[in-house]
Amino acid sequence: MLTGKEKRYLRSLGSNLDPIVFVGKAGLTDALKISALAAIVVHELVKIRVLQNCPETVSAVVAQLAEETGATLVQTIGRNGLIYRRNEEKPLIELP
């Protein structure tokens, strides 16, 4: 569980990120979950964009993707979500 200070720090880092994972009209497919998991392992902090043609709500998609990848939901704003999972072997982000 992240503290408020840690979430605030991650949100500041995430504001400069471009979305890596895009959820389209197919919704959450197995291939999308695998690619999101690979992105989290490499980057730790991943921005997700839910496109307008996605049949599910933005908050539901981001929360489900965070749960299935073992990540923590940092923020959902507009059509974007931000999730974080620490890489235990080679951590890239040092939390305050």
N, CA, C and O atoms as CSV, one atom per row, in Angstrom:
chain,resi,resn,atom,element,x,y,z
A,1,MET,N,N,0.846,-1.178,0.000
A,1,MET,CA,C,0.000,0.000,0.000
A,1,MET,C,C,0.889,1.237,0.000
A,1,MET,O,O,1.858,1.324,0.753
A,2,LEU,N,N,0.545,2.176,-0.845
A,2,LEU,CA,C,1.317,3.407,-0.952
A,2,LEU,C,C,0.741,4.486,-0.041
A,2,LEU,O,O,-0.472,4.578,0.147
A,3,THR,N,N,1.624,5.292,0.512
A,3,THR,CA,C,1.181,6.424,1.318
A,3,THR,C,C,0.792,7.572,0.397
A,3,THR,O,O,1.048,7.521,-0.806
A,4,GLY,N,N,0.186,8.584,0.946
A,4,GLY,CA,C,-0.210,9.746,0.162
A,4,GLY,C,C,0.988,10.457,-0.439
A,4,GLY,O,O,0.930,10.933,-1.573
A,5,LYS,N,N,2.071,10.531,0.316
A,5,LYS,CA,C,3.282,11.184,-0.166
A,5,LYS,C,C,3.875,10.418,-1.343
A,5,LYS,O,O,4.336,11.025,-2.310
A,6,GLU,N,N,3.866,9.099,-1.269
A,6,GLU,CA,C,4.397,8.278,-2.358
A,6,GLU,C,C,3.526,8.402,-3.607
A,6,GLU,O,O,4.049,8.503,-4.717
A,7,LYS,N,N,2.207,8.396,-3.436
A,7,LYS,CA,C,1.303,8.569,-4.575
A,7,LYS,C,C,1.496,9.928,-5.229
A,7,LYS,O,O,1.491,10.037,-6.455
A,8,ARG,N,N,1.665,10.950,-4.428
A,8,ARG,CA,C,1.882,12.294,-4.953
A,8,ARG,C,C,3.163,12.341,-5.782
A,8,ARG,O,O,3.197,12.962,-6.844
A,9,TYR,N,N,4.209,11.686,-5.298
A,9,TYR,CA,C,5.477,11.637,-6.018
A,9,TYR,C,C,5.320,10.882,-7.340
A,9,TYR,O,O,5.834,11.319,-8.369
A,10,LEU,N,N,4.613,9.753,-7.314
A,10,LEU,CA,C,4.402,8.971,-8.533
A,10,LEU,C,C,3.532,9.727,-9.538
A,10,LEU,O,O,3.762,9.637,-10.744
A,11,ARG,N,N,2.544,10.465,-9.056
A,11,ARG,CA,C,1.719,11.276,-9.961
A,11,ARG,C,C,2.567,12.340,-10.648
A,11,ARG,O,O,2.362,12.626,-11.828
A,12,SER,N,N,3.517,12.929,-9.925
A,12,SER,CA,C,4.376,13.947,-10.532
A,12,SER,C,C,5.274,13.324,-11.599
A,12,SER,O,O,5.539,13.948,-12.626
A,13,LEU,N,N,5.740,12.107,-11.365
A,13,LEU,CA,C,6.536,11.417,-12.382
A,13,LEU,C,C,5.677,11.029,-13.583
A,13,LEU,O,O,6.124,11.111,-14.727
A,14,GLY,N,N,4.459,10.612,-13.320
A,14,GLY,CA,C,3.564,10.153,-14.370
A,14,GLY,C,C,3.034,11.255,-15.269
A,14,GLY,O,O,2.595,10.980,-16.385
A,15,SER,N,N,3.067,12.490,-14.807
A,15,SER,CA,C,2.541,13.574,-15.633
A,15,SER,C,C,3.368,13.779,-16.899
A,15,SER,O,O,2.854,14.289,-17.894
A,16,ASN,N,N,4.626,13.391,-16.872
A,16,ASN,CA,C,5.502,13.555,-18.033
A,16,ASN,C,C,5.552,12.320,-18.920
A,16,ASN,O,O,6.173,12.352,-19.982
A,17,LEU,N,N,4.914,11.241,-18.508
A,17,LEU,CA,C,4.957,9.997,-19.275
A,17,LEU,C,C,3.959,10.010,-20.424
A,17,LEU,O,O,2.904,10.640,-20.347
A,18,ASP,N,N,4.312,9.304,-21.486
A,18,ASP,CA,C,3.362,9.032,-22.559
A,18,ASP,C,C,2.706,7.695,-22.267
A,18,ASP,O,O,3.335,6.817,-21.676
A,19,PRO,N,N,1.450,7.521,-22.671
A,19,PRO,CA,C,0.788,6.230,-22.450
A,19,PRO,C,C,1.515,5.106,-23.185
A,19,PRO,O,O,1.939,5.268,-24.329
A,20,ILE,N,N,1.651,3.977,-22.516
A,20,ILE,CA,C,2.312,2.805,-23.094
A,20,ILE,C,C,1.272,1.768,-23.486
A,20,ILE,O,O,1.405,1.109,-24.517
A,21,VAL,N,N,0.245,1.621,-22.674
A,21,VAL,CA,C,-0.794,0.615,-22.898
A,21,VAL,C,C,-2.065,1.328,-23.343
A,21,VAL,O,O,-2.526,2.262,-22.687
A,22,PHE,N,N,-2.628,0.879,-24.467
A,22,PHE,CA,C,-3.862,1.437,-25.001
A,22,PHE,C,C,-4.940,0.368,-24.989
A,22,PHE,O,O,-4.740,-0.731,-25.505
A,23,VAL,N,N,-6.088,0.694,-24.397
A,23,VAL,CA,C,-7.221,-0.236,-24.340
A,23,VAL,C,C,-8.261,0.257,-25.340
A,23,VAL,O,O,-8.764,1.375,-25.223
A,24,GLY,N,N,-8.580,-0.587,-26.328
A,24,GLY,CA,C,-9.501,-0.193,-27.390
A,24,GLY,C,C,-10.828,-0.906,-27.308
A,24,GLY,O,O,-11.301,-1.253,-26.226
A,25,LYS,N,N,-11.429,-1.123,-28.476
A,25,LYS,CA,C,-12.788,-1.663,-28.529
A,25,LYS,C,C,-12.881,-3.113,-28.088
A,25,LYS,O,O,-13.971,-3.578,-27.758
A,26,ALA,N,N,-11.772,-3.840,-28.072
A,26,ALA,CA,C,-11.792,-5.228,-27.613
A,26,ALA,C,C,-11.787,-5.320,-26.090
A,26,ALA,O,O,-12.046,-6.390,-25.539
A,27,GLY,N,N,-11.499,-4.222,-25.406
A,27,GLY,CA,C,-11.470,-4.232,-23.947
A,27,GLY,C,C,-10.213,-4.904,-23.420
A,27,GLY,O,O,-9.156,-4.838,-24.049
A,28,LEU,N,N,-10.326,-5.546,-22.277
A,28,LEU,CA,C,-9.174,-6.205,-21.659
A,28,LEU,C,C,-9.041,-7.629,-22.200
A,28,LEU,O,O,-9.747,-8.539,-21.764
A,29,THR,N,N,-8.150,-7.804,-23.129
A,29,THR,CA,C,-7.886,-9.124,-23.679
A,29,THR,C,C,-6.675,-9.720,-22.975
A,29,THR,O,O,-5.963,-9.021,-22.255
A,30,ASP,N,N,-6.443,-11.015,-23.183
A,30,ASP,CA,C,-5.287,-11.664,-22.576
A,30,ASP,C,C,-3.985,-11.076,-23.112
A,30,ASP,O,O,-3.023,-10.908,-22.362
A,31,ALA,N,N,-3.952,-10.766,-24.397
A,31,ALA,CA,C,-2.750,-10.183,-24.997
A,31,ALA,C,C,-2.445,-8.812,-24.392
A,31,ALA,O,O,-1.284,-8.469,-24.171
A,32,LEU,N,N,-3.482,-8.042,-24.129
A,32,LEU,CA,C,-3.300,-6.726,-23.525
A,32,LEU,C,C,-2.752,-6.857,-22.104
A,32,LEU,O,O,-1.876,-6.093,-21.700
A,33,LYS,N,N,-3.268,-7.821,-21.353
A,33,LYS,CA,C,-2.793,-8.044,-19.986
A,33,LYS,C,C,-1.330,-8.461,-19.977
A,33,LYS,O,O,-0.566,-8.028,-19.115
A,34,ILE,N,N,-0.936,-9.300,-20.933
A,34,ILE,CA,C,0.461,-9.741,-21.017
A,34,ILE,C,C,1.373,-8.574,-21.372
A,34,ILE,O,O,2.452,-8.436,-20.795
A,35,SER,N,N,0.954,-7.736,-22.310
A,35,SER,CA,C,1.783,-6.590,-22.679
A,35,SER,C,C,1.861,-5.570,-21.543
A,35,SER,O,O,2.905,-4.946,-21.349
A,36,ALA,N,N,0.773,-5.391,-20.790
A,36,ALA,CA,C,0.797,-4.482,-19.647
A,36,ALA,C,C,1.726,-5.007,-18.559
A,36,ALA,O,O,2.449,-4.233,-17.932
A,37,LEU,N,N,1.711,-6.306,-18.336
A,37,LEU,CA,C,2.594,-6.907,-17.345
A,37,LEU,C,C,4.052,-6.735,-17.749
A,37,LEU,O,O,4.899,-6.435,-16.908
A,38,ALA,N,N,4.348,-6.924,-19.030
A,38,ALA,CA,C,5.716,-6.736,-19.521
A,38,ALA,C,C,6.157,-5.285,-19.359
A,38,ALA,O,O,7.305,-5.018,-19.005
A,39,ALA,N,N,5.245,-4.348,-19.618
A,39,ALA,CA,C,5.578,-2.928,-19.467
A,39,ALA,C,C,5.838,-2.571,-18.008
A,39,ALA,O,O,6.731,-1.778,-17.712
A,40,ILE,N,N,5.066,-3.151,-17.102
A,40,ILE,CA,C,5.253,-2.867,-15.677
A,40,ILE,C,C,6.584,-3.414,-15.183
A,40,ILE,O,O,7.259,-2.772,-14.379
A,41,VAL,N,N,6.959,-4.581,-15.654
A,41,VAL,CA,C,8.241,-5.170,-15.239
A,41,VAL,C,C,9.396,-4.285,-15.678
A,41,VAL,O,O,10.364,-4.108,-14.938
A,42,VAL,N,N,9.298,-3.731,-16.875
A,42,VAL,CA,C,10.388,-2.910,-17.411
A,42,VAL,C,C,10.383,-1.503,-16.827
A,42,VAL,O,O,11.438,-0.997,-16.444
A,43,HIS,N,N,9.213,-0.857,-16.749
A,43,HIS,CA,C,9.138,0.567,-16.407
A,43,HIS,C,C,8.723,0.860,-14.971
A,43,HIS,O,O,8.996,1.960,-14.490
A,44,GLU,N,N,8.092,-0.044,-14.275
A,44,GLU,CA,C,7.536,0.124,-12.928
A,44,GLU,C,C,6.316,1.049,-12.888
A,44,GLU,O,O,5.324,0.712,-12.241
A,45,LEU,N,N,6.358,2.185,-13.548
A,45,LEU,CA,C,5.260,3.141,-13.568
A,45,LEU,C,C,4.733,3.218,-15.001
A,45,LEU,O,O,5.467,3.596,-15.914
A,46,VAL,N,N,3.462,2.860,-15.197
A,46,VAL,CA,C,2.908,2.756,-16.545
A,46,VAL,C,C,1.644,3.599,-16.644
A,46,VAL,O,O,0.767,3.543,-15.782
A,47,LYS,N,N,1.573,4.382,-17.720
A,47,LYS,CA,C,0.372,5.159,-17.998
A,47,LYS,C,C,-0.470,4.384,-19.007
A,47,LYS,O,O,0.042,3.879,-20.006
A,48,ILE,N,N,-1.766,4.299,-18.728
A,48,ILE,CA,C,-2.706,3.548,-19.556
A,48,ILE,C,C,-3.715,4.524,-20.141
A,48,ILE,O,O,-4.255,5.370,-19.428
A,49,ARG,N,N,-3.966,4.405,-21.435
A,49,ARG,CA,C,-4.985,5.230,-22.093
A,49,ARG,C,C,-6.134,4.320,-22.505
A,49,ARG,O,O,-5.930,3.325,-23.200
A,50,VAL,N,N,-7.336,4.666,-22.076
A,50,VAL,CA,C,-8.540,3.935,-22.458
A,50,VAL,C,C,-9.220,4.732,-23.563
A,50,VAL,O,O,-9.677,5.853,-23.337
A,51,LEU,N,N,-9.286,4.158,-24.746
A,51,LEU,CA,C,-9.843,4.858,-25.895
A,51,LEU,C,C,-11.367,4.979,-25.788
A,51,LEU,O,O,-12.000,4.252,-25.022
A,52,GLN,N,N,-11.938,5.887,-26.549
A,52,GLN,CA,C,-13.374,6.155,-26.452
A,52,GLN,C,C,-14.233,4.984,-26.892
A,52,GLN,O,O,-15.378,4.868,-26.457
A,53,ASN,N,N,-13.709,4.112,-27.743
A,53,ASN,CA,C,-14.512,2.991,-28.225
A,53,ASN,C,C,-14.446,1.770,-27.311
A,53,ASN,O,O,-14.953,0.708,-27.670
A,54,CYS,N,N,-13.840,1.902,-26.155
A,54,CYS,CA,C,-13.791,0.803,-25.188
A,54,CYS,C,C,-15.179,0.636,-24.559
A,54,CYS,O,O,-15.787,1.624,-24.146
A,55,PRO,N,N,-15.685,-0.594,-24.483
A,55,PRO,CA,C,-17.045,-0.804,-23.972
A,55,PRO,C,C,-17.181,-0.634,-22.456
A,55,PRO,O,O,-18.300,-0.528,-21.954
A,56,GLU,N,N,-16.081,-0.606,-21.726
A,56,GLU,CA,C,-16.127,-0.520,-20.261
A,56,GLU,C,C,-15.738,0.883,-19.809
A,56,GLU,O,O,-15.218,1.675,-20.594
A,57,THR,N,N,-15.993,1.184,-18.537
A,57,THR,CA,C,-15.614,2.495,-18.007
A,57,THR,C,C,-14.114,2.549,-17.755
A,57,THR,O,O,-13.458,1.521,-17.586
A,58,VAL,N,N,-13.594,3.753,-17.734
A,58,VAL,CA,C,-12.156,3.953,-17.564
A,58,VAL,C,C,-11.689,3.437,-16.210
A,58,VAL,O,O,-10.688,2.726,-16.126
A,59,SER,N,N,-12.408,3.794,-15.154
A,59,SER,CA,C,-11.991,3.389,-13.813
A,59,SER,C,C,-12.032,1.879,-13.643
A,59,SER,O,O,-11.169,1.308,-12.975
A,60,ALA,N,N,-13.022,1.225,-14.240
A,60,ALA,CA,C,-13.119,-0.234,-14.133
A,60,ALA,C,C,-11.976,-0.920,-14.871
A,60,ALA,O,O,-11.409,-1.893,-14.372
A,61,VAL,N,N,-11.639,-0.423,-16.046
A,61,VAL,CA,C,-10.559,-1.020,-16.836
A,61,VAL,C,C,-9.219,-0.880,-16.118
A,61,VAL,O,O,-8.466,-1.847,-16.005
A,62,VAL,N,N,-8.930,0.308,-15.642
A,62,VAL,CA,C,-7.641,0.560,-14.988
A,62,VAL,C,C,-7.539,-0.223,-13.683
A,62,VAL,O,O,-6.485,-0.784,-13.384
A,63,ALA,N,N,-8.615,-0.269,-12.903
A,63,ALA,CA,C,-8.599,-1.016,-11.643
A,63,ALA,C,C,-8.421,-2.513,-11.886
A,63,ALA,O,O,-7.673,-3.175,-11.167
A,64,GLN,N,N,-9.103,-3.043,-12.890
A,64,GLN,CA,C,-8.982,-4.474,-13.184
A,64,GLN,C,C,-7.589,-4.811,-13.707
A,64,GLN,O,O,-7.031,-5.855,-13.368
A,65,LEU,N,N,-7.032,-3.933,-14.529
A,65,LEU,CA,C,-5.684,-4.162,-15.052
A,65,LEU,C,C,-4.651,-4.096,-13.938
A,65,LEU,O,O,-3.698,-4.875,-13.933
A,66,ALA,N,N,-4.825,-3.183,-12.998
A,66,ALA,CA,C,-3.921,-3.084,-11.856
A,66,ALA,C,C,-4.007,-4.339,-10.998
A,66,ALA,O,O,-2.986,-4.865,-10.554
A,67,GLU,N,N,-5.217,-4.815,-10.766
A,67,GLU,CA,C,-5.409,-6.008,-9.940
A,67,GLU,C,C,-4.793,-7.252,-10.590
A,67,GLU,O,O,-4.144,-8.050,-9.914
A,68,GLU,N,N,-4.994,-7.413,-11.885
A,68,GLU,CA,C,-4.517,-8.612,-12.555
A,68,GLU,C,C,-3.014,-8.613,-12.798
A,68,GLU,O,O,-2.431,-9.676,-13.011
A,69,THR,N,N,-2.377,-7.451,-12.770
A,69,THR,CA,C,-0.927,-7.396,-12.926
A,69,THR,C,C,-0.209,-7.294,-11.583
A,69,THR,O,O,1.021,-7.314,-11.538
A,70,GLY,N,N,-0.957,-7.185,-10.500
A,70,GLY,CA,C,-0.343,-7.081,-9.179
A,70,GLY,C,C,0.193,-5.696,-8.888
A,70,GLY,O,O,1.057,-5.528,-8.027
A,71,ALA,N,N,-0.312,-4.705,-9.598
A,71,ALA,CA,C,0.157,-3.336,-9.432
A,71,ALA,C,C,-0.793,-2.558,-8.519
A,71,ALA,O,O,-1.867,-3.039,-8.155
A,72,THR,N,N,-0.375,-1.363,-8.165
A,72,THR,CA,C,-1.174,-0.466,-7.350
A,72,THR,C,C,-1.698,0.659,-8.222
A,72,THR,O,O,-0.941,1.265,-8.981
A,73,LEU,N,N,-2.974,0.938,-8.120
A,73,LEU,CA,C,-3.575,2.041,-8.860
A,73,LEU,C,C,-3.148,3.348,-8.200
A,73,LEU,O,O,-3.422,3.572,-7.021
A,74,VAL,N,N,-2.480,4.202,-8.958
A,74,VAL,CA,C,-2.007,5.475,-8.435
A,74,VAL,C,C,-3.017,6.572,-8.711
A,74,VAL,O,O,-3.341,7.366,-7.828
A,75,GLN,N,N,-3.524,6.616,-9.966
A,75,GLN,CA,C,-4.415,7.718,-10.335
A,75,GLN,C,C,-5.231,7.336,-11.562
A,75,GLN,O,O,-4.760,6.616,-12.442
A,76,THR,N,N,-6.453,7.828,-11.603
A,76,THR,CA,C,-7.277,7.777,-12.803
A,76,THR,C,C,-7.781,9.186,-13.041
A,76,THR,O,O,-8.461,9.770,-12.197
A,77,ILE,N,N,-7.441,9.721,-14.197
A,77,ILE,CA,C,-7.861,11.082,-14.516
A,77,ILE,C,C,-8.223,11.132,-15.997
A,77,ILE,O,O,-7.414,10.783,-16.857
A,78,GLY,N,N,-9.426,11.562,-16.278
A,78,GLY,CA,C,-9.897,11.596,-17.658
A,78,GLY,C,C,-9.968,10.186,-18.230
A,78,GLY,O,O,-10.621,9.315,-17.655
A,79,ARG,N,N,-9.308,9.959,-19.345
A,79,ARG,CA,C,-9.270,8.645,-19.975
A,79,ARG,C,C,-7.934,7.947,-19.716
A,79,ARG,O,O,-7.619,6.949,-20.364
A,80,ASN,N,N,-7.153,8.466,-18.775
A,80,ASN,CA,C,-5.839,7.909,-18.464
A,80,ASN,C,C,-5.810,7.336,-17.053
A,80,ASN,O,O,-6.509,7.800,-16.152
A,81,GLY,N,N,-4.984,6.320,-16.896
A,81,GLY,CA,C,-4.759,5.738,-15.580
A,81,GLY,C,C,-3.267,5.536,-15.380
A,81,GLY,O,O,-2.509,5.419,-16.343
A,82,LEU,N,N,-2.863,5.496,-14.140
A,82,LEU,CA,C,-1.461,5.332,-13.800
A,82,LEU,C,C,-1.353,4.211,-12.778
A,82,LEU,O,O,-1.994,4.260,-11.728
A,83,ILE,N,N,-0.539,3.193,-13.085
A,83,ILE,CA,C,-0.350,2.073,-12.170
A,83,ILE,C,C,1.131,1.899,-11.891
A,83,ILE,O,O,1.981,2.243,-12.713
A,84,TYR,N,N,1.429,1.353,-10.705
A,84,TYR,CA,C,2.818,1.202,-10.260
A,84,TYR,C,C,3.002,-0.147,-9.597
A,84,TYR,O,O,2.169,-0.590,-8.806
A,85,ARG,N,N,4.103,-0.789,-9.930
A,85,ARG,CA,C,4.523,-1.991,-9.221
A,85,ARG,C,C,6.045,-1.988,-9.158
A,85,ARG,O,O,6.719,-1.882,-10.183
A,86,ARG,N,N,6.571,-2.104,-7.963
A,86,ARG,CA,C,8.017,-2.072,-7.761
A,86,ARG,C,C,8.663,-3.327,-8.321
A,86,ARG,O,O,8.175,-4.436,-8.106
A,87,ASN,N,N,9.764,-3.146,-9.040
A,87,ASN,CA,C,10.554,-4.253,-9.551
A,87,ASN,C,C,11.555,-4.621,-8.454
A,87,ASN,O,O,12.460,-3.844,-8.150
A,88,GLU,N,N,11.392,-5.797,-7.867
A,88,GLU,CA,C,12.215,-6.193,-6.724
A,88,GLU,C,C,13.674,-6.443,-7.106
A,88,GLU,O,O,14.568,-6.237,-6.285
A,89,GLU,N,N,13.926,-6.881,-8.337
A,89,GLU,CA,C,15.289,-7.186,-8.755
A,89,GLU,C,C,16.090,-5.926,-9.078
A,89,GLU,O,O,17.215,-5.765,-8.605
A,90,LYS,N,N,15.508,-5.030,-9.887
A,90,LYS,CA,C,16.197,-3.807,-10.293
A,90,LYS,C,C,15.238,-2.623,-10.197
A,90,LYS,O,O,14.674,-2.206,-11.209
A,91,PRO,N,N,15.046,-2.078,-8.996
A,91,PRO,CA,C,14.110,-0.959,-8.865
A,91,PRO,C,C,14.640,0.287,-9.577
A,91,PRO,O,O,15.812,0.640,-9.446
A,92,LEU,N,N,13.755,0.949,-10.335
A,92,LEU,CA,C,14.120,2.152,-11.063
A,92,LEU,C,C,13.707,3.412,-10.319
A,92,LEU,O,O,14.379,4.440,-10.414
A,93,ILE,N,N,12.612,3.339,-9.583
A,93,ILE,CA,C,12.054,4.514,-8.915
A,93,ILE,C,C,12.295,4.397,-7.420
A,93,ILE,O,O,11.934,3.400,-6.794
A,94,GLU,N,N,12.911,5.427,-6.859
A,94,GLU,CA,C,13.153,5.475,-5.414
A,94,GLU,C,C,12.044,6.306,-4.784
A,94,GLU,O,O,11.982,7.518,-4.995
A,95,LEU,N,N,11.183,5.678,-4.023
A,95,LEU,CA,C,10.072,6.382,-3.384
A,95,LEU,C,C,10.556,7.179,-2.172
A,95,LEU,O,O,11.476,6.751,-1.475
A,96,PRO,N,N,9.938,8.337,-1.920
A,96,PRO,CA,C,10.359,9.140,-0.763
A,96,PRO,C,C,9.973,8.504,0.547
A,96,PRO,O,O,10.258,9.058,1.609
